[in-house]
């Protein structure tokens, strides 16, 4: 069986397809000369998008064009998945209702619905599992760290409970996991530089999530 983990984002969707190795994809609105993309273009398959709706004025026209853009965006994802067959177990992270802006949850809902419908149509023999964001964090923590005697909650090495993981905690969990791939090796070499930054740079946070989501469904956690 082949396994897929998908972290859906309007500007940086990440997909991990396991076919005896981690095949990593990122569908991004960043440019190809972005430093972190340039440095990992041999590790991650990048697909670049410049959404047309951003060039259009008018409420209705903008929203209609956005749907057309999402159709093209998701079609690229579907076409890449088809390269690996037609039957998978697919894990998808659910909605984060804590997003700060209304537009974000609306946009992700529309994009996610289009993608899910296409996955159901194109891969009818596949199983799709929707995982709440908090469960992704908790299960990733369980995968990497051991439950200490007397504790009911799994925590990382500095005492943070899995359900409270942020992007830095997810990065550290990935680096401390038993998962082996070229991205992990690269991030280990750049760990000190990355942790000095205010935020984990794109696309690493999204790709790491997609890897953990894939591992969660692969290991039936």
Buried (B, 14 or more C-beta within 10 A) or exposed (E): EBBBBBBBBBBBBBBBBBEEEBBBBBBBBBEEEBEBBEEBEEBBBBBEBEBEBEEBEEEEEBEEBBEEBBEEBBBBBBEBBEEBBEEBBBBBBBBEEEEEEEEEBEBBEBBBEBBBEBBEEBBEEBEBEEBEBBBBBBBBBBBBBEEEEEEEEBBBEEEBBBBBBEBBBBBBBBBEBEBEBBBBEBBEEBEEEBEEEEEBBBBBBBBBBBBBBBBBBBEEB
